[in-house]
Amino acid sequence: MEVQSLTFNDFSENTYILYDDSKSCAIVDPGCSNATEEKQLTDFIEAKGLKPVLLINTHAHIDHVFGIDFVHRKWGLKLHIHRGEQPLIDMLPQISKMYGLNVGAIEAPVEHIEEGDMITFGNTSLEIYFTPGHSPASVCFFERKSKQLIAGDVLFQGSIGRTDLPGGDYDTLIGSITDQLFPLGDDVIVYPGHGPATTIEVERRSNPFLIGLV
């Protein structure tokens, strides 16, 4: 599985395009918030000759959902997200006003995913890991063959997701990381929702929030 990151919107959010030799691709956490960013996403997909067949979100915080309706309109994809994030989807117009924005309700149809489900596209299978704490029902997507993890805002290089937003809880987040992510193995590459990629080993050994926990 190949992973391409595009950084969008005022929150510097990482949108990911996952693809393989079948040329099918999945779009993860589309944060494109204007026509220029939408063109960046489209241009990469077209330049690679990819066919978007899957739209998935790690969670539903505002910086990760700006582009959902664009992806739905452009490629006819429904949104796949954990059912525990549905309240954030439903409250998006109200939440956006807290940030001084005017974002309308998401119109894309939603299909709920659960921990233990396997999501597939092309020749690729993604395992779903339930990792709440940053948001009520964040999930991570793991491609076992290439040992690549799309982590959303659960784990960052040198940091972890904030837990002061509605539905966040520090102890829950730490438990998600140590119980769900650490066992995947030190050599797993972690692609976070913000900032550069890292590995489980680097974060286990040097992340100030995690040192000494396992």
HELIX and SHEET records of a PDB file:
HELIX    1   1 ALA A   35  ALA A   47  1                                  13    
HELIX    2   2 ILE A   62  HIS A   64  5                                   3    
HELIX    3   3 ILE A   68  TRP A   75  1                                   8    
HELIX    4   4 ARG A   83  GLU A   85  5                                   3    
HELIX    5   5 GLN A   86  ASP A   90  1                                   5    
HELIX    6   6 LEU A   92  MET A   98  1                                   7    
HELIX    7   7 TYR A  170  SER A  176  1                                   7    
HELIX    8   8 ILE A  177  LEU A  181  3                                   5    
HELIX    9   9 PHE A  182  LEU A  184  5                                   3    
HELIX   10  10 ILE A  200  SER A  206  1                                   7    
SHEET    1   A 6 GLU A   2  PHE A   8  0                                        
SHEET    2   A 6 GLU A  13  TYR A  19 -1                                        
SHEET    3   A 6 SER A  24  VAL A  28 -1                                        
SHEET    4   A 6 LYS A  51  ILE A  56  1                                        
SHEET    5   A 6 LEU A  79  HIS A  82  1                                        
SHEET    6   A 6 VAL A 110  ILE A 113  1                                        
SHEET    1   B 6 MET A 118  PHE A 121  0                                        
SHEET    2   B 6 THR A 124  PHE A 130 -1                                        
SHEET    3   B 6 VAL A 139  GLU A 143 -1                                        
SHEET    4   B 6 GLN A 148  GLY A 152 -1                                        
SHEET    5   B 6 ILE A 189  PRO A 192  1                                        
SHEET    6   B 6 THR A 198  THR A 199 -1                                        
SHEET    1   C 2 LEU A 155  PHE A 156  0                                        
SHEET    2   C 2 SER A 159  ILE A 160 -1                                        
END                                                                             
